[in-house]
Amino acid sequence: MSEIQVKICGLSTEDTMEAALDAGADMVGLMFFPKSPRHVSLSQACKLADMARGKAEIVAVTVNMDLDGLSRIKELVNPDTFQFHGDETPEACAAAKVMQGTRVMKAVSVSEKADLEKAIYYSIVADSILFDAKPPAGSDLPGGNGVSYDWELLKDLDLKKPFMLSGGLDPSNVAEAIRLSGTKAVDVSSGVERDKGVKDNELIRAFMAAVKSA
């Protein structure tokens, strides 16, 4: 296992889940957001989660989902962590953590240093923070857009909680992103796809190899 934690997000097929697990992914993300090309149904998610259970941390990615929806995912899929990638408040994160009995990761969008301040409020209640790039204007997706930001903004950041770097990462730049940001965890989705929403097994393996060499 790499010293740097790796999350492969937006997995939607058994073949690519197997590739991510075989390559040594520490976390696997399942997307519950119908507008996303990576969206999975509850039945798909159950199969994929069963493959990963005990091998990698299962992360359910949601966007402004109500408590009923979260409870249904918890009951059927039983993820280890909920990742909130919308406009959820710190209070909503805290409530979900108590009600679902899971860890909570909160995504915070970044384009400039001032954006990091929002993470301080979330870090009080969330178990970890994911720093993602702000989506392009007009995008329906809060993440997975393949856009980047200045990774050096995260250098020497002291949140008292673990944080993860996301946004525009791929096999060619992840080692540099780790070096510039000082992060101990990275998240990739579109950077290991051959088409939008379609993961590529070779790119998954190449990404994991690049992280291990960083």
Backbone bond lengths (Angstrom), bond angles and torsions (degrees), N, CA, C in turn:
res aa  C-N    CA-C-N  psi(-1)  N-CA   C-N-CA  omega(-1)  CA-C   N-CA-C  phi
1 M - - - 1.458 - - 1.530 109.61 -
2 S 1.317 116.29 135.23 1.452 120.77 -179.34 1.526 110.94 -68.37
3 E 1.318 115.92 149.92 1.456 120.42 174.70 1.526 109.83 -64.03
4 I 1.326 116.61 -31.74 1.463 122.08 174.76 1.520 108.09 -85.64
5 Q 1.322 116.09 126.81 1.468 120.17 178.25 1.539 109.49 -74.89
6 V 1.323 116.55 140.15 1.465 121.29 -178.85 1.524 110.26 -124.43
7 K 1.326 114.68 131.28 1.467 121.20 172.46 1.519 108.67 -115.25
8 I 1.334 115.30 123.38 1.460 121.19 172.42 1.523 106.05 -97.96
9 C 1.320 117.20 115.51 1.464 120.99 -171.23 1.528 111.73 -108.12
10 G 1.322 114.73 152.63 1.459 120.37 176.62 1.517 113.55 77.22
11 L 1.335 117.25 29.08 1.467 120.19 176.38 1.526 109.03 -73.29
12 S 1.325 116.18 138.38 1.470 118.32 -175.12 1.521 114.21 -138.12
13 T 1.345 117.58 -1.06 1.463 120.06 178.20 1.526 109.75 -130.09
14 E 1.328 115.27 155.64 1.464 119.75 179.46 1.526 111.12 -65.34
15 D 1.332 116.84 -34.89 1.461 121.69 -178.99 1.529 111.25 -63.43
16 T 1.343 116.56 -46.12 1.461 118.84 -178.28 1.530 111.33 -76.07
17 M 1.320 117.59 -30.20 1.464 119.86 173.66 1.531 109.91 -61.67
18 E 1.326 115.36 -44.28 1.466 119.76 179.08 1.527 110.71 -61.70
19 A 1.344 116.20 -40.63 1.469 120.09 179.79 1.523 110.76 -64.18
20 A 1.331 116.90 -41.08 1.471 120.87 179.99 1.523 110.84 -65.22
21 L 1.320 116.59 -43.30 1.462 120.66 179.96 1.523 111.04 -67.06
22 D 1.328 116.39 -43.38 1.470 120.59 179.82 1.533 111.37 -63.01
23 A 1.337 115.94 -33.70 1.470 120.46 -178.47 1.526 111.99 -77.72
24 G 1.354 116.65 -11.49 1.458 120.04 175.74 1.513 115.72 99.31
25 A 1.345 117.59 23.07 1.466 119.73 177.71 1.533 110.05 -58.73
26 D 1.325 116.28 137.03 1.466 121.36 178.93 1.524 111.42 -83.90
27 M 1.334 116.06 -30.06 1.460 121.80 179.91 1.524 108.95 -137.22
28 V 1.333 115.49 146.55 1.464 121.13 176.24 1.523 108.16 -127.69
29 G 1.336 115.65 132.38 1.454 120.78 -175.78 1.517 112.32 -105.33
30 L 1.337 115.60 132.40 1.463 122.47 176.09 1.522 107.35 -113.03
31 M 1.339 116.05 127.88 1.459 121.21 -171.17 1.534 111.28 -97.18
32 F 1.331 115.36 121.35 1.466 121.27 177.39 1.530 108.11 -112.67
33 F 1.319 115.38 75.09 1.470 121.70 -178.34 1.529 107.34 -153.03
34 P 1.349 117.64 102.24 1.466 121.26 -171.68 1.532 115.43 -54.57
35 K 1.337 118.85 -27.61 1.471 120.08 179.91 1.525 112.44 -74.17
36 S 1.324 116.80 -15.07 1.464 120.14 -177.27 1.521 111.48 -83.73
37 P 1.344 117.63 141.02 1.471 120.28 174.37 1.525 112.19 -67.69
38 R 1.336 116.36 -8.98 1.475 121.37 -179.40 1.526 112.23 -102.64
39 H 1.315 116.49 6.89 1.475 121.41 -178.02 1.527 111.07 -59.74
40 V 1.331 115.88 137.74 1.472 120.72 175.49 1.531 109.18 -120.66
41 S 1.327 115.02 147.07 1.464 120.21 174.15 1.525 108.75 -75.64
42 L 1.318 116.33 166.60 1.459 119.80 178.34 1.524 111.30 -61.74
43 S 1.336 116.82 -37.43 1.470 118.80 -179.25 1.533 111.31 -68.69
44 Q 1.329 116.60 -41.14 1.475 119.89 174.74 1.518 110.28 -60.61
45 A 1.321 115.67 -46.14 1.459 121.01 -176.76 1.524 112.02 -61.50
46 C 1.319 116.20 -38.17 1.468 119.72 178.89 1.522 110.94 -60.43
47 K 1.350 116.74 -45.03 1.473 120.82 179.73 1.529 110.92 -63.17
48 L 1.335 115.74 -45.05 1.461 120.01 -177.58 1.526 111.13 -67.16
49 A 1.326 116.04 -40.46 1.469 119.67 179.40 1.521 111.01 -64.71
50 D 1.331 116.97 -37.97 1.467 120.45 178.55 1.530 111.14 -62.22
51 M 1.331 116.43 -36.04 1.472 120.20 178.04 1.528 111.12 -64.88
52 A 1.347 115.69 -36.28 1.464 120.56 -172.28 1.519 113.63 -89.39
53 R 1.330 116.91 -20.14 1.458 119.52 -171.42 1.535 111.70 -58.84
54 G 1.317 115.03 128.18 1.459 120.27 -178.90 1.517 113.75 85.35
55 K 1.346 116.92 -9.19 1.469 120.56 179.95 1.526 112.03 -110.76
56 A 1.328 116.09 -32.88 1.469 121.22 -179.69 1.528 108.42 -150.66
57 E 1.307 115.87 157.16 1.468 120.71 177.33 1.526 108.90 -71.49
58 I 1.317 116.44 129.34 1.472 121.81 -178.10 1.524 108.68 -94.33
59 V 1.337 115.60 120.86 1.462 121.60 -177.05 1.525 109.05 -114.34
60 A 1.334 116.74 122.37 1.466 122.15 175.48 1.520 108.09 -95.33
61 V 1.331 116.17 117.14 1.467 121.60 -176.85 1.529 109.13 -96.22
62 T 1.333 116.35 121.87 1.463 121.18 -179.02 1.526 109.94 -129.42
63 V 1.331 114.71 160.79 1.467 121.52 -179.65 1.527 108.70 -130.91
64 N 1.318 116.65 106.72 1.477 121.88 177.41 1.531 112.58 52.65
65 M 1.314 116.80 39.72 1.468 120.70 -178.54 1.529 110.40 -83.24
66 D 1.344 116.03 144.11 1.464 119.34 179.72 1.533 110.44 -76.85
67 L 1.328 115.18 169.06 1.466 120.18 -175.55 1.526 112.33 -64.49
68 D 1.334 117.24 -32.33 1.468 119.81 177.40 1.523 110.94 -62.86
69 G 1.333 115.62 -43.86 1.468 119.98 178.89 1.517 111.82 -63.52
70 L 1.337 115.83 -42.82 1.460 119.90 178.52 1.528 110.93 -63.00
71 S 1.330 115.85 -40.50 1.472 119.80 -179.25 1.523 111.22 -64.60
72 R 1.336 116.20 -36.11 1.471 119.61 179.65 1.535 110.41 -67.55
73 I 1.319 116.67 -42.18 1.471 120.18 176.66 1.528 110.14 -62.65
74 K 1.321 115.63 -43.46 1.471 119.79 -179.69 1.528 110.43 -60.99
75 E 1.323 116.09 -44.20 1.471 120.71 -177.18 1.519 112.15 -66.22
76 L 1.335 117.18 -43.44 1.472 120.33 -172.58 1.533 113.41 -91.86
77 V 1.320 117.00 -39.91 1.469 121.09 -173.93 1.531 111.28 -97.70
78 N 1.324 115.92 -31.24 1.467 123.09 178.80 1.537 112.10 54.23
79 P 1.347 117.46 59.89 1.464 119.54 178.23 1.528 111.12 -71.37
80 D 1.317 115.49 160.09 1.464 120.78 175.06 1.524 110.82 -78.86
81 T 1.335 114.68 -32.46 1.467 121.31 -173.17 1.521 110.09 -140.38
82 F 1.328 116.79 141.97 1.461 121.98 167.13 1.527 107.79 -101.35
83 Q 1.330 116.02 128.69 1.465 121.15 173.06 1.519 107.33 -103.43
84 F 1.323 116.18 120.54 1.464 121.59 179.21 1.519 108.58 -98.55
85 H 1.350 115.15 117.65 1.462 120.27 -171.78 1.531 111.83 -117.47
86 G 1.332 116.57 22.44 1.456 119.58 179.83 1.513 111.62 -118.65
87 D 1.336 114.95 -140.19 1.467 121.19 -178.34 1.526 111.58 -99.66
88 E 1.311 117.26 24.64 1.463 120.67 -178.31 1.529 110.49 -57.47
89 T 1.323 116.46 137.46 1.463 121.67 179.38 1.530 110.01 -80.69
90 P 1.334 117.45 162.93 1.468 119.32 173.17 1.529 111.38 -56.30
91 E 1.340 116.59 -35.80 1.467 120.27 179.97 1.521 111.08 -64.86
92 A 1.345 116.59 -40.69 1.468 120.61 178.61 1.524 110.70 -65.45
93 C 1.327 116.53 -38.68 1.475 120.51 177.76 1.527 110.12 -62.56
94 A 1.327 115.83 -44.11 1.462 120.12 -179.31 1.520 111.52 -64.02
95 A 1.348 116.13 -42.38 1.464 120.59 -179.62 1.520 111.15 -63.93
96 A 1.328 116.37 -43.84 1.465 120.32 -179.44 1.528 110.97 -64.63
97 K 1.315 116.11 -38.80 1.465 120.38 -179.31 1.531 110.59 -61.51
98 V 1.334 115.54 -43.18 1.463 120.00 -179.86 1.525 111.01 -69.94
99 M 1.341 116.28 -46.44 1.470 120.14 -174.73 1.522 112.88 -70.49
100 Q 1.335 117.11 -37.47 1.465 119.80 -175.75 1.527 112.28 -91.97
101 G 1.319 117.47 -18.87 1.464 119.82 179.93 1.515 113.44 67.23
102 T 1.325 116.63 31.37 1.466 121.35 178.76 1.519 109.63 -120.35
103 R 1.328 115.24 169.58 1.459 119.53 169.25 1.528 108.84 -73.81
104 V 1.322 115.72 156.74 1.464 121.29 178.75 1.525 109.61 -127.10
105 M 1.336 115.48 129.13 1.461 122.82 172.92 1.528 107.00 -113.23
106 K 1.318 117.04 129.09 1.467 119.68 179.78 1.518 109.90 -110.50
107 A 1.322 116.14 128.02 1.464 121.62 176.40 1.529 109.47 -83.20
108 V 1.319 115.41 135.77 1.463 122.71 176.83 1.527 107.69 -125.11
109 S 1.331 116.75 126.41 1.467 121.55 -178.81 1.521 110.62 -81.96
110 V 1.327 115.52 137.08 1.461 121.37 -173.92 1.522 111.14 -128.64
111 S 1.336 116.07 134.91 1.461 120.15 164.64 1.521 110.83 -136.99
112 E 1.354 116.49 -19.92 1.466 120.93 178.00 1.526 109.62 -146.37
113 K 1.319 115.91 168.29 1.468 121.08 -173.77 1.527 112.71 -58.61
114 A 1.322 117.73 -35.34 1.472 121.05 -178.67 1.526 111.67 -60.19
115 D 1.340 117.14 -27.06 1.472 120.60 -178.91 1.526 112.08 -66.24
116 L 1.324 116.78 -22.44 1.465 120.14 -178.15 1.522 111.99 -68.39
117 E 1.338 116.48 -23.05 1.468 119.71 -177.25 1.532 111.50 -62.58
118 K 1.333 116.18 -33.67 1.465 119.84 179.36 1.530 111.08 -59.52
119 A 1.322 115.91 -32.96 1.468 120.16 -177.65 1.524 111.75 -64.11
120 I 1.321 117.04 -27.74 1.470 120.54 -178.44 1.529 110.32 -61.52
121 Y 1.334 116.37 -42.26 1.468 120.25 -179.69 1.530 111.09 -66.97
122 Y 1.315 115.86 -41.51 1.463 119.38 -179.62 1.526 111.93 -70.54
123 S 1.325 116.31 -31.29 1.466 118.95 -176.33 1.532 112.11 -66.60
124 I 1.327 116.73 -17.59 1.467 120.05 177.87 1.530 110.60 -67.37
125 V 1.353 116.19 -35.66 1.468 119.79 -175.81 1.530 113.65 -110.04
126 A 1.321 117.71 -29.39 1.470 120.49 -177.83 1.526 110.23 -82.21
127 D 1.329 116.04 153.57 1.464 121.24 177.85 1.517 111.49 -79.58
128 S 1.336 116.50 -26.84 1.460 121.21 178.42 1.527 109.26 -156.80
129 I 1.327 115.20 161.68 1.465 122.35 -179.38 1.522 108.73 -120.17
130 L 1.328 116.80 137.03 1.461 122.25 174.09 1.524 107.62 -111.24
131 F 1.330 116.14 119.73 1.463 120.64 177.99 1.517 108.86 -94.12
132 D 1.330 115.56 114.90 1.467 121.85 -178.87 1.522 108.44 -117.52
133 A 1.331 116.02 160.37 1.463 120.33 176.90 1.527 110.18 -72.71
134 K 1.325 116.17 147.05 1.460 119.40 174.12 1.526 108.53 -63.26
135 P 1.346 117.84 137.32 1.461 119.36 -178.85 1.523 111.58 -67.86
136 P 1.334 116.88 153.30 1.461 119.77 176.79 1.529 110.54 -63.20
137 A 1.313 116.97 154.86 1.465 121.55 178.90 1.528 109.67 -56.55
138 G 1.334 115.76 132.60 1.461 120.54 176.71 1.513 114.52 86.53
139 S 1.337 118.12 -2.68 1.467 119.84 -179.88 1.521 110.63 -74.62
140 D 1.346 115.89 138.77 1.465 121.22 175.11 1.529 111.46 -81.96
141 L 1.328 116.50 -10.92 1.460 120.61 -173.71 1.524 110.59 -106.22
142 P 1.338 118.13 128.73 1.451 119.95 177.71 1.522 113.07 -75.45
143 G 1.330 117.70 -16.35 1.463 122.34 178.63 1.513 110.03 -150.91
144 G 1.335 116.36 178.41 1.460 120.15 179.31 1.512 113.66 72.27
145 N 1.349 115.93 25.14 1.465 119.98 -177.51 1.526 113.44 -94.99
146 G 1.337 115.83 -6.27 1.466 118.85 178.08 1.514 113.84 75.36
147 V 1.349 117.93 14.33 1.462 120.02 178.53 1.527 109.33 -99.26
148 S 1.329 115.02 157.74 1.459 120.88 -172.60 1.522 110.61 -121.30
149 Y 1.345 115.94 -177.32 1.458 122.87 174.93 1.523 107.34 -154.20
150 D 1.322 117.32 -177.38 1.459 121.26 -177.57 1.528 109.64 -76.24
151 W 1.316 116.51 103.79 1.469 121.03 -175.36 1.525 111.98 -64.34
152 E 1.324 117.12 -24.27 1.469 119.92 -179.72 1.529 112.63 -66.42
153 L 1.335 117.80 -14.82 1.465 120.77 176.15 1.536 111.45 -58.44
154 L 1.336 115.87 -28.36 1.463 120.18 -175.97 1.531 112.73 -87.77
155 K 1.331 116.79 -7.88 1.469 120.68 -177.46 1.527 109.83 -60.90
156 D 1.315 115.64 131.53 1.477 122.63 177.75 1.525 113.54 65.53
157 L 1.318 117.61 16.31 1.462 120.66 176.93 1.525 109.65 -69.54
158 D 1.332 116.95 130.47 1.465 121.01 -179.87 1.521 108.89 -120.55
159 L 1.330 115.40 96.56 1.468 121.08 -177.07 1.520 112.90 -97.15
160 K 1.317 116.47 -12.12 1.476 122.19 -171.49 1.531 111.97 69.62
161 K 1.309 117.44 4.45 1.469 123.01 177.17 1.527 108.01 -136.62
162 P 1.329 117.64 152.11 1.468 119.24 177.01 1.529 111.04 -63.08
163 F 1.335 115.49 146.95 1.464 118.17 173.90 1.520 109.69 -133.33
164 M 1.323 113.96 157.95 1.457 122.48 -174.72 1.524 108.88 -126.20
165 L 1.320 115.86 140.01 1.459 121.76 179.45 1.528 109.67 -96.08
166 S 1.328 115.46 131.25 1.458 121.26 177.97 1.519 108.61 -141.02
167 G 1.324 116.21 165.38 1.456 120.46 175.26 1.514 113.59 108.03
168 G 1.342 116.06 100.64 1.455 120.96 174.23 1.519 115.07 75.67
169 L 1.328 118.10 12.82 1.465 119.88 -179.65 1.521 111.01 -79.31
170 D 1.331 116.15 145.95 1.466 121.98 175.18 1.530 107.81 -154.71
171 P 1.330 118.38 176.74 1.469 119.58 -176.25 1.533 113.68 -58.62
172 S 1.326 117.59 -27.48 1.468 120.00 -175.01 1.526 113.58 -81.92
173 N 1.341 118.05 -21.64 1.464 118.21 -173.65 1.535 114.33 -121.92
174 V 1.329 118.13 -5.03 1.470 119.01 -172.63 1.531 112.45 -65.58
175 A 1.328 117.81 -35.68 1.462 119.42 179.54 1.531 110.32 -63.97
176 E 1.321 116.76 -41.45 1.465 121.43 177.92 1.527 110.79 -65.73
177 A 1.338 116.72 -39.44 1.466 120.94 178.75 1.531 111.00 -62.14
178 I 1.314 116.54 -41.18 1.471 121.14 178.48 1.530 109.77 -63.77
179 R 1.332 116.13 -43.41 1.466 120.65 -178.26 1.532 111.04 -64.29
180 L 1.332 116.83 -44.78 1.466 120.60 -175.02 1.532 112.69 -73.96
181 S 1.324 116.60 -33.13 1.467 120.15 -173.82 1.524 113.37 -92.97
182 G 1.337 116.11 -25.72 1.457 119.85 -174.45 1.521 113.37 73.89
183 T 1.325 117.00 13.97 1.464 120.54 -178.15 1.521 111.68 -68.18
184 K 1.337 114.86 155.12 1.464 121.04 175.28 1.531 110.82 -109.57
185 A 1.356 116.43 6.87 1.467 119.74 -178.55 1.519 109.59 -154.24
186 V 1.333 115.91 139.13 1.472 121.15 179.48 1.521 110.24 -131.25
187 D 1.326 113.86 152.65 1.462 121.89 -177.37 1.523 108.01 -129.59
188 V 1.329 116.83 133.79 1.462 120.09 179.95 1.520 109.60 -134.30
189 S 1.325 115.09 144.26 1.464 120.29 174.03 1.528 109.69 -136.31
190 S 1.352 117.24 -77.38 1.465 119.35 -176.93 1.527 112.41 -65.58
191 G 1.338 117.62 -23.75 1.465 120.78 -178.45 1.509 115.06 -70.48
192 V 1.346 117.25 -7.90 1.474 120.16 174.81 1.536 109.79 -121.95
193 E 1.339 115.16 36.06 1.472 120.74 178.85 1.513 111.39 -119.37
194 R 1.328 115.54 144.37 1.474 120.14 175.35 1.522 110.73 -91.31
195 D 1.326 117.20 -27.38 1.458 123.97 171.95 1.521 106.74 -138.67
196 K 1.320 117.94 164.80 1.463 120.68 -176.58 1.524 110.11 -58.97
197 G 1.311 116.18 118.02 1.461 121.18 178.72 1.517 114.71 85.50
198 V 1.343 117.84 -3.59 1.471 121.47 -177.54 1.520 109.60 -110.82
199 K 1.330 116.38 105.10 1.460 121.14 -179.20 1.535 110.61 -69.79
200 D 1.329 114.55 151.48 1.466 122.21 179.86 1.529 108.68 -119.05
201 N 1.321 116.38 121.46 1.469 120.74 -175.77 1.529 112.71 -58.97
202 E 1.336 116.39 -39.61 1.474 119.72 -179.33 1.526 110.79 -66.95
203 L 1.330 116.96 -38.84 1.468 120.16 178.79 1.534 111.06 -68.09
204 I 1.331 116.53 -36.16 1.475 120.03 175.48 1.523 109.59 -60.12
205 R 1.325 116.09 -47.41 1.478 120.11 -179.51 1.526 110.88 -64.32
206 A 1.338 116.26 -40.31 1.471 120.48 -179.61 1.533 110.63 -65.57
207 F 1.326 116.82 -37.92 1.464 120.86 179.33 1.522 110.19 -64.23
208 M 1.331 115.82 -46.89 1.465 120.36 -179.42 1.541 110.20 -62.17
209 A 1.319 116.89 -40.75 1.466 120.53 179.19 1.527 110.66 -64.14
210 A 1.344 116.97 -39.69 1.466 120.99 179.69 1.516 111.57 -64.84
211 V 1.339 116.42 -38.12 1.468 120.01 178.53 1.518 109.89 -66.48
212 K 1.330 116.69 -43.49 1.458 119.98 -177.73 1.529 111.51 -64.39
213 S 1.324 116.64 -27.73 1.468 119.84 -179.09 1.528 111.95 -86.90
214 A 1.323 116.62 -7.86 1.486 120.24 -173.99 1.525 110.68 -69.18
